[in-house]
Amino acid sequence: MADGGLSPLAYGSYEEYLQSQVTARDLRYLESGAAARQLVELGFLGAGDTLRREDFEALAAAALTAADTHNSLASAEKELKDNFLRALAEREEANRTGRISTIIFLRDRNCRRQEVSAYIDYAHRLTTDDFEAYFSGKKRLFPRTTDLSFYNWDRNVSTSNSSPNYQVIAENACGLLFKNRSDMKIINVDPKAYPGDNTTRTPVETDLYLHVVIYDHLSKQRTAWPLDVLLLAISERGCRGKSSINSNSPHTEKKSD
């Protein structure tokens, strides 16, 4: 007898699942495979906890979806040696499915040896970039002027762009903020400030970049609060003062090399 506890994907059909719980002894007494399968379905034969047809089909569909999602992950079956790539891999599926929305802060030097940084909408980049090349080490994820916020520290040039997941709020007393479009929550990327409701800030030690910080936002039910009320709530929690790093810089995520 086959193991009735296997995943539904191990069976070609519900009938095959039922048949796996029919013994040779059952067939000797009943002399009918169809009758034996029916008794298994009713719980008189087999393990006694047989799945109903609709439950079996639902589990099979869910298992197939999960398998497809895993197989489509750019990080699947990659040997990842750096902490940053491992951190991205751990968050890839959740960002693709919308369970979390991650903002990545990267700071490094470009080909001209200029120091640049960006806040990157990870979920959005997953839809536009070939992350298999990043995870395999063929290319590096790097700041772009089209990211949520980009800054060239040597030239003092900055750009900002809202994405499908975040609205950039650049001109306010609390510094650079991002509003999640799903639940309208504010993410504060000032390292000295509260990052926001349902948001965690995680610095990542890596050999690939000068500085990496990951902000993970867990989307909850959408609120109806207007933006001015949200900004007031943030200001009451405390805003950063004037940056001692660079008064013209929109990026406060900087540490000494």
Buried (B, 14 or more C-beta within 10 A) or exposed (E): EEEBEEEBBBBEEBBEBBBBBBEEEBEEEBEEBEBBBBBBBEEEBBEEEBBEEEEBBEBBEEBEEEEEBEEEBBBBEBEBEBBBBBBBBEBBBBBBEEEBBBBBBBBBEEEEEEBBBBBBBBBBBBEEBEBBEBBBBEEEBBBBBBBBBBBBBEEEEBBBBBBEBBBBBEEBEBBBBBBBBBBBBBBBBBBEBEBBBBBEBEEBEBEBBBBBBBBBBBBEEEEEEEBEEBBEEBEEEEBBEEBEBEEEBBBBBBEEE
